[in-house]
């Protein structure tokens, strides 16, 4: 770590916004019920990485888990277009 007396932090934080929909009650928070989120498999489908390994938490984060999965051939995610 190093002291930086000229360091500046942004004054405004950009928070995600949601559209207000007339059919929803005040205070409604967009959400998915457990097991109904269609986006959970996006990363594993895009990289061919086992879905269980992406959702396993602390049991799947250590290198020893690789021996349980076996040989996995993955592919890189597509790069975002640069302006």
Beta strands, then each sheet from edge to edge (+ up, - down):
end
